[in-house]
Amino acid sequence: MAISSLFSNFTLRKFIFLGIQILFFSLFIFVSLSYVYTGNFQIPTKFIRYVSLLYLAFILFQKNGNSQFQFFAIFLVYLSFTNPVPSSDLIPARFFPLWLDQTNGFEFKDLLNQTIHKEYKLEEFSFLKRDFTDLPHNIDGKILVLPYYLVPGKFEYLPSYPWTPGIINFLFAELFTIPTEFLPLDPTQKESSILFLLPKLYQLEKFTAALLSTLSAYFLYLILQKKPFSKTKYEAFIIVILYSFCTSHFSNSSQALWQHTTIEFFLSILLYLLFHESQNIFKFLLIGFIAAVLIYSRPSSIFLLSFPVIYCLQNFTELKWKLIFSGIIFGVSLFLFGIINFHYYDDVMGGYNLHKKAYALAGYSDLFQSHFLEGLIGLTISPGFGYYFFSPFLLFPFLLYKKIENKTLLGLLFLPQLLILLFYSKYIFWEGGHSYGSRFLTDINLFSILMFSLLPFDSLQHGKIKYSLLLLIVFSFGIQFYGTNQKESVSLWNSCRYNSNFEKAFDFKNLPFWPNLNKSNCIKINN
């Protein structure tokens, strides 16, 4: 009787739903392996993309957030935008798997243009064009010119940026090497071999970025179901969809292996541990280590840690020794990262300090001398870069402030966002170089969406509020989708020259999501 009762409850509708989930899991495995190894999905990419989006829409309308398979669909959407981001910022992480594999003899100098990137006498250097794509380094009285993403390390040329994205990329490369040689570089013919491997390096980077971004969304899903957020699985899923497709998590983090991708990933794990009910010592040791990884990966992450630090200190009496051990692990980990940096760069800060010295030699001794208000307005509400212009639905916690009950938590979540914003508002390159929206503010996405989650769902169901929110969500999705799909146009828009970033931010006749690339200042198009 029990078995017959079980089968009677297993309706046709449940059977179909289970079948769809199994299909998506199979599609996830097949498409992922096929793309990584061959560069081809074997299925039209647009078909995968829109079927995955329809599946997510189906779950939304079914009001079912109980399936873990929805994250396979999110991953497939991310992966389906196969065109790489054309930014030199990504070169170090992209080529890191080759560099860490010492068997092939790859060095970052193999990527250089030897006619430009070489040593100059001081008098020769004065005639060089300083557009900050190449930077000077003073080496024993001579000027070594390198692309901005490389610096002269103790033994060889190394990335200007921390290694975290590259190390994760390397780990996945090693995983894919288990069944077959994945990145076969011929040391005797490096130049042609590197060109041959370039598509596969793009594929690996894209897979790694898509997977890390999907995992960030999954940890957010778990966080939202815990206290003090206490969302149902369906409510948590709705918020995850907004985070996944209506913020720069979609257009930036999921599409390339930026530092921001790893920051969001590790921050999502840290916040999950922070809100987890368990109080065992291992949890706090892990929090300390991840906090150190965040600061190593991007020193400005110290502002992101303002939230977990204050949140933990509220219970310092109860958690005293666990927090002390967490702090010890944090300090020891940072010390070890400093030793690694010193070994390779002769500087505990790694490439960042060498990068800073290069800018000083190029005429920018102070990188934080921008007009504060221009940076603040440009980063927040400008149509060219504004964080809240590209994702305007994130303004609702401010507009409906009175409807949020837990105002203490609201303030704590806003603090790291405010600190990051104030920090970058003074930065002379506040726009982020190659950027779609406020790329630097991608790091605060998790705090922004958690703030949004504090709004009671009932308060969003009323008349004008409901339709205004829906309209802004659609607008946010459209803008993020454009940046994800039209990376080449965005890159060409970034190449347009202006007297200042602020002028570029408010050129309504040439916006990143509505570009006019025939303008005379878009030099690369007209020449």
C-alpha positions, -999 to +999 in steps of 0.1 A: +000+000+000+028+024+008+044+018-026+012+023-045+005+054-025+040+067-034+033+061-071-001+078-069+015+109-055+041+109-082+020+127-108+027+131-145+035+168-138+062+158-113+075+132-137+078+158-165+095+183-142+120+157-130+127+148-166+134+184-175+158+187-146+177+155-156+178+168-192+194+201-180+220+182-159+229+161-189+230+192-211+253+209-185+278+180-186+277+175-224+280+212-233+307+220-207+330+192-217+324+198-254+330+235-252+362+232-230+378+205-252+366+214-287+354+250-285+321+239-299+288+233-280+277+208-308+243+226-303+235+261-314+246+285-286+214+306-289+193+275-286+211+266-253+208+302-241+172+308-247+161+273-236+180+279-204+163+313-199+129+297-206+136+270-181+144+297-155+112+316-164+092+283-161+105+278-125+097+314-117+061+311-129+057+277-113+068+294-080+092+266-074+126+276-061+133+242-046+154+228-075+192+229-075+191+222-113+182+259-119+219+267-113+229+245-142+206+267-164+223+299-150+257+284-158+246+275-194+233+311-200+267+325-188+287+301-209+266+306-241+281+341-246+313+328-260+328+360-274+358+369-251+361+403-234+388+422-254+407+437-224+444+434-217+435+433-179+426+397-184+458+385-201+477+375-169+449+353-155+443+339-190+479+328-195+486+318-159+480+281-165+508+281-190+532+299-167+525+277-137+532+246-158+570+247-157+573+219-182+566+241-212+590+270-205+564+297-210+573+332-196+551+363-198+579+380-218+569+357-247+538+379-251+557+411-256+563+432-287+601+434-286+601+465-308+583+485-281+587+466-248+625+470-242+650+492-223+654+528-233+679+554-223+665+583-202+666+607-231+648+583-254+621+577-229+611+614-229+599+611-265+577+580-258+539+584-260+524+580-225+489+567-230+491+543-200+488+511-222+526+509-216+543+520-185+580+528-176+601+511-150+634+524-138+659+496-139+694+506-129+692+540-146+675+527-177+638+528-186+621+495-192+588+498-210+562+471-203+525+468-210+506+480-179+496+445-169+532+433-164+559+445-141+596+435-137+597+408-109+628+397-091+635+369-117+613+376-147+583+397-159+552+390-139+516+401-137+508+435-121+478+420-104+474+393-077+475+357-089+441+345-074+422+343-107+451+328-125+457+301-099+420+291-100+422+290-138+453+268-135+435+243-112+407+238-137+433+234-165+450+207-144+416+190-139+409+190-177+444+176-183+436+143-164+420+126-194+442+142-221+469+169-226+449+201-224+474+229-232+502+213-252+527+242-257+557+234-279+588+251-263+606+251-296+579+270-314+564+292-287+550+320-309+530+297-332+521+274-304+507+302-282+486+314-311+473+279-316+464+276-279+448+310-276+412+298-284+415+271-258+428+296-232+397+317-240+375+287-235+391+278-202+388+313-189+352+315-199+344+282-182+361+292-150+344+326-149+310+311-156+314+284-130+327+308-102+299+332-109+273+304-108+287+292-075+285+328-061+248+328-071+243+295-054+259+306-021+237+337-022+207+314-026+218+296+006+226+328+025+191+342+018+174+312+035+193+318+067+187+342+095+184+372+095+171+371+059+149+340+063+136+339+028+116+310+014+133+290-013+111+307-040+118+342-026+155+334-025+154+322-061+138+354-073+165+375-057+192+352-071+178+357-106+180+395-101+216+392-089+225+368-117+211+387-147+203+423-136+236+434-121+272+436-133+276+401-120+261+391-154+279+416-177+313+416-159+320+387-135+304+359-154+320+368-188+357+369-179+381+360-152+384+395-136+396+400-100+359+409-094+349+374-103+370+359-076+361+386-051+324+379-055+331+341-053+351+342-021+329+369-005+298+347-011+315+318+007+326+341+036+291+355+040+276+320+038+299+309+067+292+340+086+254+334+086+257+296+090+243+283+123+273+263+131+297+278+157+326+253+154+362+265+153+368+253+117+342+278+104+360+307+120+395+296+109+381+293+073+366+328+076+400+342+086+417+325+057+391+337+031+393+372+045+431+372+039+425+358+003+401+387-004+427+413+007+455+396-012+433+393-043+423+430-042+436+452-013+405+474-015+386+443-002+395+456+032+365+478+029+343+448+021+354+432+053+339+460+074+306+442+074+318+407+087+341+424+112+314+445+128+289+417+125+312+394+144+322+420+170+285+423+180+290+388+196+326+392+207+319+381+243+303+349+232+328+341+204+359+357+219+384+328+214+370+317+181+373+353+167+409+355+181+419+323+164+402+336+132+423+368+135+454+347+139+447+327+108+440+359+090+473+375+100+494+343+093+478+339+059+484+376+050+520+371+062+525+341+040+510+359+010+534+388+017+564+363+017+553+349-016+550+384-030+585+393-017+600+362-031+588+369-067+585+407-067+609+418-040+579+437-025+554+424+000+526+441-019+535+423-051+529+439-084+508+467-070+536+487-056+557+483-088+527+493-108+523+524-086+560+534-091+556+530-128+527+555-128+547+579-107+575+577-133+549+584-160+538+616-142+511+604-118+527+603-083+493+604-067+466+581-083+440+595-059+438+630-071+405+629-091+377+654-084+357+636-058+322+647-069+329+638-105+340+603-095+311+599-071+284+610-096+301+592-125+302+559-105+267+561-092+242+577-115+259+587-148+244+570-179+279+561-191+291+542-160+266+547-132+261+516-109+225+526-101+218+536-137+228+502-150+208+484-122+183+510-111+161+485-092+189+485-065+177+520-055+146+506-040+160+500-005+168+537-003+135+548-017+115+524+005+138+528+036+109+531+060+095+497+050+126+479+061+124+466+096+160+456+104+176+490+099+207+480+118+214+452+093+206+477+065+232+501+078+258+473+082+252+461+046+255+497+033+288+504+051+311+484+028+293+498-003+298+534+009+335+528+018+343+513-016+324+541-034+343+568-014+376+551-021+372+549-059+356+583-063+390+599-058+408+574-081+419+590-114+408+559-133+375+556-115+358+544-146+379+512-146+397+515-179+380+489-201+346+489-184+309+483-188+292+502-161+310+508-128+332+477-131+350+485-098+317+485-080+311+449-091+327+439-058+297+453-038+270+434-058+264+409-030+258+436-004+236+456-027+213+426-034+212+416+002+201+451+010+174+447-016+163+414+000+155+433+032+125+448+015+093+429+025+079+412-006+044+424+004+056+461+002+066+455-035+032+442-046+013+475-045+002+493-077+028+519-088+056+503-068+051+469-084+050+482-120+078+506-115+100+478-100+091+455-129+099+482-155+133+489-138+141+451-136+134+447-173+156+478-180+184+464-159+183+430-176+183+447-210+214+468-202+233+439-187+223+416-216+236+441-241+270+444-224+272+406-222+262+400-258+280+430-275+315+429-260+331+441-292+309+472-294+315+479-257+353+477-263+351+501-293+330+525-272+357+523-245+383+534-272+364+567-279+385+596-266+372+624-244+388+652-224+377+635-192+359+604-180+332+627-166+325+641-201+324+605-214+300+595-186+274+621-197+276+620-235+240+611-241+247+608-278+272+580-273+264+555-245+279+521-239+246+504-244+236+527-273+269+535-289+275+560-318+309+547-329+310+570-360+317+600-338+349+618-346+364+611-312+361+573-317+395+573-333+399+536-338+367+534-359+375+563-382+411+555-387 
